[in-house]
Amino acid sequence: QVQLVESGGGLVQAGGSLRLSCAASGGIFRISTMGWYRQAPGKQRELVAQITSSDSATYADSVKGRFTISRDNAQKTVYLQMNSLKPEDTAVYYCNLGITIVKFQTYWGQGTQVTVSS
């Protein structure tokens, strides 16, 4: 069973930085695609950044140049470094693990709140 535990959220002023962490349990982290999603009040959950098992990263246009996703396979942890934060980045951020073993499987963390004040 896979469990994902996020940490690092909080309140920050516009222009500030935060680093989110997501620690995974289980033995499939190394071969999984990891992603960060966010959901603001009244909006749908959206993909923020994703990193494959081969370290290929993709970003939403809204965060390109400001956010960086990275992973540490030895620590089974994925990070999201968020710089130059804007009030519109305010949301609950969720960690996601995706893997195809026979069939596609996906797991979610509980979410961590990020609030950016203007």
Wavefront OBJ file of the C-alpha trace (Angstrom):
o trace
v 0.000 0.000 0.000
v 1.281 3.443 -0.930
v 0.938 6.406 1.389
v 1.881 9.967 0.521
v 2.455 12.592 3.195
v 2.851 16.237 2.210
v 4.452 18.954 4.269
v 5.767 22.478 3.860
v 2.628 24.469 3.209
v 1.850 27.691 4.996
v 1.215 31.396 4.727
v 3.621 33.546 2.751
v 3.591 37.039 1.294
v 3.492 37.610 -2.431
v 6.967 37.291 -3.880
v 8.027 34.813 -1.236
v 9.004 31.162 -1.477
v 7.931 27.826 -0.066
v 9.142 24.290 -0.562
v 6.663 21.450 -0.426
v 7.731 17.901 0.314
v 5.931 14.630 -0.258
v 7.240 11.482 1.367
v 6.090 8.163 -0.062
v 5.923 4.733 1.484
v 6.117 1.478 -0.413
v 8.569 0.150 -2.940
v 7.388 1.653 -6.214
v 8.484 5.271 -5.814
v 11.555 4.904 -8.008
v 9.551 3.740 -11.028
v 6.593 6.070 -10.528
v 5.620 9.382 -12.035
v 5.163 11.957 -9.311
v 3.043 15.037 -9.584
v 1.857 18.076 -7.697
v -1.712 19.240 -8.209
v -3.596 22.109 -6.633
v -7.184 23.015 -6.018
v -8.359 26.495 -5.207
v -11.802 27.148 -3.682
v -14.508 26.760 -6.301
v -12.095 25.514 -8.930
v -11.167 22.141 -10.349
v -8.001 20.379 -9.324
v -5.226 21.153 -11.789
v -1.810 19.736 -12.541
v 0.996 22.022 -11.428
v 4.099 19.955 -12.179
v 5.041 16.385 -12.915
v 8.281 14.418 -12.948
v 8.777 10.992 -14.464
v 10.952 8.164 -13.222
v 13.606 9.345 -15.694
v 13.535 12.877 -14.225
v 11.662 14.473 -17.099
v 9.678 17.406 -15.710
v 6.699 19.296 -17.075
v 4.942 22.362 -15.717
v 1.684 24.219 -16.044
v 2.161 27.433 -17.998
v 1.102 29.448 -14.970
v 4.087 28.279 -12.908
v 6.837 27.901 -15.499
v 9.970 29.721 -14.448
v 8.776 30.031 -10.847
v 8.276 26.450 -9.622
v 10.698 23.534 -9.755
v 9.826 19.898 -9.159
v 12.498 17.430 -8.122
v 12.745 13.984 -6.619
v 15.057 12.041 -4.337
v 14.609 8.351 -4.964
v 16.768 7.332 -2.010
v 14.487 9.322 0.325
v 11.321 8.449 -1.640
v 10.473 12.124 -1.620
v 9.325 14.590 -4.232
v 9.703 18.334 -3.785
v 8.086 21.420 -5.202
v 10.145 24.573 -4.851
v 7.859 27.558 -5.306
v 9.388 30.980 -5.859
v 7.904 34.362 -6.688
v 4.594 33.253 -5.265
v 1.441 35.094 -6.266
v -1.944 35.335 -4.539
v -3.396 33.216 -7.355
v -1.133 30.358 -6.244
v -3.268 30.040 -3.111
v -4.714 26.527 -3.027
v -4.522 23.150 -1.404
v -1.590 21.336 -2.975
v -1.784 17.574 -3.426
v 0.946 15.074 -4.130
v 0.167 12.327 -6.619
v 1.862 9.076 -7.547
v 1.030 7.345 -10.791
v 2.237 3.983 -12.025
v 1.190 1.311 -14.487
v 1.610 -2.233 -13.217
v -0.784 -4.378 -15.226
v -3.159 -1.420 -14.919
v -2.811 2.254 -14.110
v -2.816 3.035 -10.404
v -2.813 6.426 -8.755
v -2.471 7.564 -5.174
v -3.058 10.906 -3.472
v -1.760 12.646 -0.408
v -4.006 14.454 2.034
v -3.055 17.904 0.773
v -1.285 20.892 2.257
v -2.595 24.452 2.278
v -0.605 27.201 0.615
v -1.837 30.739 1.160
v -0.190 33.712 -0.522
v -1.152 37.118 0.800
v -0.990 40.253 -1.311
l 1 2 3 4 5 6 7 8 9 10 11 12 13 14 15 16 17 18 19 20 21 22 23 24 25 26 27 28 29 30 31 32 33 34 35 36 37 38 39 40 41 42 43 44 45 46 47 48 49 50 51 52 53 54 55 56 57 58 59 60 61 62 63 64 65 66 67 68 69 70 71 72 73 74 75 76 77 78 79 80 81 82 83 84 85 86 87 88 89 90 91 92 93 94 95 96 97 98 99 100 101 102 103 104 105 106 107 108 109 110 111 112 113 114 115 116 117 118
